[in-house]
């Protein structure tokens, strides 16, 4: 119960304290140096002290809250003076507001205090009622007396009252909200003509001389970064479980004890063939994909080996495995796919099914009804669980022994033999690869990478779910790839660059003719067959059929008429020219659905601006003195 409370409690403590500006940071450093034995105050707001004890407590509470939000965030920044000053700054703002509230005669009664505390969810029992025992237990677990907590709760609510009074003018009108909504929800669509580089690559020849010149001028593009080879011993439950023995009797006993946990939904085992097409793709691309899947379906109906068809034609990631998807539940697949698969018989092949990924042909290999999984189905899973549980009890003993042996100068292979594990190897590692492969922090990965060749890490390195002891076995210096290894890629790159130049020249010529009154009509007749119209799109920059192009999207929204925009737009594979085709205002029902949310957001933004100005004015008038600047270093 207390763990659950700790997980949620600091949320409202911090939000109450930092109601002015919600700042999401994290830090992970000890508070031992803040002993409060010098000046009892870390700072003064006019004559009101902010005690070192309070400063320390807010640090701890903030740390707990933010660690719960994201345990993996880097802690380096939060040891900095900037972060410490930010915490103190928020405390100063809080004191300024509480002092001002008292000056203005704003009060918070005891009955209001009781109501406020009794409505905090972590103090309520299963029936949703305030429970005094839970309340007191929570305060004890956070080393806080009821008097201290209730005082802070009263002060924070007093500050919130003042904030609400100050922010009263923040009432946006419906007309203001509608104007913002219309701007944000408006969509446009464009006409465009593509000039792909592939249309202009015929006859382009790249000589060996050109390749050599490019290689010599761009050597850094072909640099292989410095890498290393490491050997390591992994001390994780998953790794150590490999050395544990699990008997059939243990597996059977576990299955009987936890049989209720092995319930399964209805499942299907299937393969599929996918022809990819984006859900927002132009009709021409959809027709092309549909024609391709229909041709494959005709073959699928008569073939005896669906897997080979999937390997040959499927554009999905499972093609290498013959389209194998394994066992899956209805919820794990997109609805159209699941609806079809779960209504098919074993061995049946479906007609093409459209999803947001494209067109699928599905073959059902097997089916399972909902119910309790058999022991055979879950045997390997149970075995792994028991082995990991056993391993967890021996990890620290083995790790301690390995550390002692490493400290005595023993090599990794000998350590592995003595504790009964196997040395593993990772080749061509970099700092980034160490972080990705093992879940190391930046500092730890850098330390491992910088080990001297032949040396072993002095302390175990923290990784995901455990530790490793590392030996650097080889340093591989940075080098430039030989010309012969990159010759083909350079040739392809130069061919594409020349083709893109030709595509750009053709796009510029076409645009020039389309934007001149005397040539526009004739040119339009020539290019009309290549003219495409996009689906409507918004201001985020993604244009269906074109992809992400923020500049083109912005120009389309800013266009004053439907004339051709006098710009060329580069794509990864060529260029396009475009014109505004239509503006689509948002629908009235959409406004009605979102109106209250938009008004609420605008009100909060207005209130924050007013409150920030109010606090800034208070700070100008107040005398703020830092009594212990060394605490902020």
C-alpha positions, 0 to 999 in steps of 0.5 A: 500500500505504501509503495503505491502511495509513494508512487503517486503522492509526490505528484500533488505535493510538487504540483501544489508547490510549483503551481506557477510553472510546471518544470519536468526535470530529474536529478539523482545526487545525494543531499549529504552536503546540505547539513544545515549546520551553518545558517538555518536559512538558505535564503530570505524573502524580505524578512521571511527565511527559507530554511535549509531543512525545507530546501533539502526536503523539497529536493528529496520530494522533487527527486522522488516524483521525477524519478517515478516519472522517468527512471532512465533520465540522465542525472548529470544536469541535475547536479549543476548550479542551474538546477539547484537555483531553479529549485530555490527560485520556485521556493522564492516564488512560493514565499512571495505569493504566500506573503502577498496573500496574507497582506491581501487578507486571503485566508484558508479555513480549517474546514477548507483544509480538512476538505482538501486533505480528505479529497487527496486520493492516496489518503482514501480507502478502497471505498473512496473515503478518507482514512486517518490510519492511511493518512498517518502511515503515509506521513510517517513513511515520508518522515513528516509530522501531521502539523508540518504537512497540514501547514504546508497544505494550508499554505499551498492552498492559500497560494492557489487561492491568490493565483485564481484571483490574479488570473480572473481576467484570463477569460478568452472569448469564443470568437478568439477561440474560434479564430485559433481553431479555424487556423489550426484545423484548416486543411488544403490540398495541392496539385503537383507535378513530380520530376523524379531523378530516375526519369533522367538517369538514362545514359549517365556514365560515371568514370573512374576518374570522377569516382576517384576525385570524389573519394579523395575530396570526401574522405571523411564520409568514408571514415570508419569510427574507432571501435573495440572488442570486449569480453564480458561476464553478464550477471543478470537473471536471464543470463545466470538462468542458463546455468540453473537446473529445473526439474519436471517436478518443479515445473508441474508444481509451478503450473498447478500453483499458478494455473489461473495465470495461464488463461489465454484468449482465442488465438490464431497462427497465420502467415500473410503476404503484404503489398504495402500502400499507405492509407493516404496514398493517391488512388493511382498507387492504391490501384497499382497495389490492388492489381499486384495483390490480385495477381498474387492471390490467383497464384495463392489459390493454387499453390501448395507452398504459401510460404514460398509465395510470401518469400518471393512477393511479400513486402512485410518484415516476415517475408524472410520467414515465409510470412510467418506471424506466429500465434497472435490474439485478436487485439494484437492485430489491426481490426480488419486483419483480425476480423478476417483471420479469426473468422477463417478456418484452419488451412483457409486462404483469404481474399485480399484484405485492406489495412492501413499497411496495405493489402494482405493475403492471409493463410490460417495455419492453426487455431486455439480456443480461449481457455487455460493453456496446457502444460506443454504450451507453457512448459518452456516459459515456466522453466525460464521463470523458475530458473531466473528465480533461482539465478536471482538468489545467486547473482550477488554471491557470484558477482562478489566472487568475480569482483574479488578475483578481478581485483587480484589480477585474474583474467576473465576466462579464469574467473568464468571457469571458477564461477561456472559461467561462460565469457561472452564477446561483443565486437566493433562496439562504440559508446553508442552501441554499448548504450543501446546493446546493454542499456548503459548510461553515457558515463559507464559506456564511455568508461568501458570504451576507454579501458586500456587494452587487456584491462578489466573494469575495476567495478561492475558496470550497471546494465539493464536488469543486472551488471557486467564485468568487462575486459577490453580485448582489442582497440580498433583504430579509426580508418578510411574505407578503401576505394574499392569497397565504396566505389559502387556506392560512390558511382550510384551517388554521383549518378543520382546527383547528376540525374537530380540536376537534370530533374531540377532543370526540367522542373524549373523549365516547366515551372517557368512556362506555367507561370508565364501567361503566354506559355501557360496554356500550352504547357498545361496541355503537355503536363496534364497527364502527369498532374496529381492532386493530394489528399487534404493535409494540415499544417504539420508538414506531412503531405499525402503522396509527397511525404514530409515537406514543411516548406511546401506545406507552409507555402500552400497555406500562405498561397493567395490564389491557385496559381503555381507557386514560384518555387522548386521543392526538393524530395529525396528522389527528385523535385516537384512543383505545386499550386494550391488546389483548394482550402477546406475549412473545419466542419462545424461539428468538429468545432462544437466537439473541441470548443470547450477544450480549446477555451480551457487551454487558452484560459490556462495559457492566459492565466499563466501569462498573467500570473508570471507577470504578477510574480515578476512584479512581486520579485521586483519589489521584494528583497531576496537574499541568498544566505548560503550561496555555496549550497547552489554550486 
